[in-house]
């Protein structure tokens, strides 16, 4: 998979919620109507799939969230966060990537964006962007927001063998949860749904 392949993929019509739903937990699928029409007061956020070359492949960073934060403790996320009043969602994604993992916004070429995703649990409307930097960033982690940096290859994400399902107990109920596996890490929930649409762009 090359950068030109990514750019070509991003010229296609976004597959949207249908693609996101392929990696949605079963209880999230019951919320699809709400996800198509999120509340006007949802909190706006931007996240970044930041591609960079390494060992002849394209990689992107994921972060493991600390157990001390309010929402999604310990989960694997894309760099990003809430929009500030004076900035666009694109600016928010770039700023948060700088704050969380030390990526300089001026080094990032934004290639395009994916479909916004509403997360009912935290009332966030999340806008994903796809970016590229021609060299691996000198990552610097903000320890209050990032417990661990995970470097995932696009090749691994696009391999169907990376998608799995397991029975998990969540809030006292057993659910069959889909996730992507990157080494020992399991990426599920909103992040997996965003990545599922990105995967679909190459099909």
Residue pairs with C-beta under 8 A, 6 or more apart in sequence:
1 57
1 58
1 154
1 155
1 158
1 202
2 58
3 51
3 58
3 132
5 202
6 51
6 58
6 111
6 130
6 132
6 154
7 111
9 201
9 202
10 111
10 112
10 130
10 201
12 201
14 114
14 115
14 197
14 201
15 115
15 197
15 200
15 201
16 115
16 197
17 32
17 35
17 36
17 115
19 196
19 197
19 199
19 200
20 115
20 117
20 193
20 194
20 196
20 197
21 28
21 29
21 32
21 193
21 196
22 178
22 196
22 200
23 163
23 178
23 179
23 180
23 188
23 192
23 193
23 195
23 196
24 178
24 193
25 170
25 175
25 177
25 178
25 188
25 189
26 175
26 176
26 177
27 170
27 175
28 35
28 120
28 189
28 193
31 120
34 118
34 120
35 117
35 118
35 120
38 118
38 125
39 123
41 123
42 118
42 123
42 124
42 125
43 82
43 122
43 123
43 124
43 125
44 82
44 83
44 89
44 92
44 124
44 125
44 127
45 80
45 81
45 82
45 83
45 89
45 92
45 124
45 125
45 126
45 127
46 80
46 81
46 83
46 89
46 90
46 91
46 92
46 93
46 94
46 96
46 126
46 127
46 128
46 129
47 77
47 78
47 79
47 80
47 81
47 93
47 96
47 126
47 127
47 128
47 129
47 194
48 78
48 79
48 80
48 93
48 94
48 96
48 97
48 108
48 128
48 129
48 130
48 131
49 60
49 78
49 114
49 128
49 129
49 130
49 131
49 194
49 195
49 198
50 60
50 61
50 79
50 97
50 103
50 108
50 131
50 132
50 133
50 137
51 58
51 59
51 60
51 111
51 130
51 131
51 132
51 133
51 154
52 58
52 59
52 60
52 132
52 133
52 134
52 135
52 136
52 137
53 59
53 134
53 135
53 136
54 136
54 151
54 153
57 153
57 154
57 155
58 153
58 154
58 155
59 136
59 151
59 152
59 153
59 154
60 151
60 152
60 154
60 157
61 79
61 101
61 137
61 139
61 149
61 150
61 151
61 152
62 76
62 77
62 78
62 149
62 150
62 151
62 152
62 182
62 185
62 187
62 191
63 76
63 77
63 78
63 79
63 100
63 101
63 141
63 145
63 146
63 147
63 148
63 149
63 150
64 74
64 75
64 76
64 77
64 146
64 147
64 148
64 149
64 150
64 185
65 72
65 73
65 74
65 75
65 76
65 77
65 145
65 146
65 147
66 73
66 74
66 143
66 144
66 145
66 146
66 147
67 73
67 74
67 147
68 144
69 145
71 121
71 122
72 121
72 122
72 189
72 190
74 147
75 188
75 189
75 191
76 150
76 182
76 185
76 186
76 187
76 188
76 191
77 191
78 128
78 191
78 194
79 93
79 96
79 97
79 100
79 101
79 103
80 92
80 93
80 96
80 97
80 100
80 126
80 128
81 92
81 96
81 99
81 100
82 92
82 96
82 124
83 89
83 91
83 92
84 92
84 95
87 95
89 127
89 129
90 110
90 113
90 129
91 105
93 127
93 128
93 129
93 131
94 103
94 105
94 108
94 110
94 131
95 105
97 103
97 105
97 108
98 104
98 105
99 142
99 145
100 141
100 142
100 145
100 146
101 137
101 139
101 140
101 141
101 142
101 146
101 149
102 137
102 138
102 139
102 140
102 141
102 142
103 133
103 137
103 139
104 137
107 133
107 137
108 131
108 132
108 133
109 131
109 132
109 133
110 129
110 130
110 131
111 130
111 131
111 132
112 129
112 130
113 127
113 128
113 129
113 130
114 128
114 129
114 130
114 194
114 197
114 198
114 201
115 128
115 197
116 125
116 126
116 127
116 128
117 125
117 126
117 128
117 190
117 193
117 194
118 124
118 125
118 126
119 125
119 126
119 190
126 190
126 194
128 194
128 197
128 198
130 198
139 149
141 149
150 182
150 183
150 185
152 182
156 162
156 182
157 180
157 182
157 195
157 198
157 199
158 199
158 202
162 180
162 181
162 182
163 178
163 179
163 180
164 178
164 179
164 180
164 181
164 186
165 176
165 177
165 178
165 179
166 176
166 177
166 179
167 174
167 175
167 176
167 177
168 174
168 175
168 177
169 175
170 177
177 188
178 188
178 192
179 186
179 187
179 188
179 192
180 186
180 187
180 188
180 192
180 195
181 187
187 195
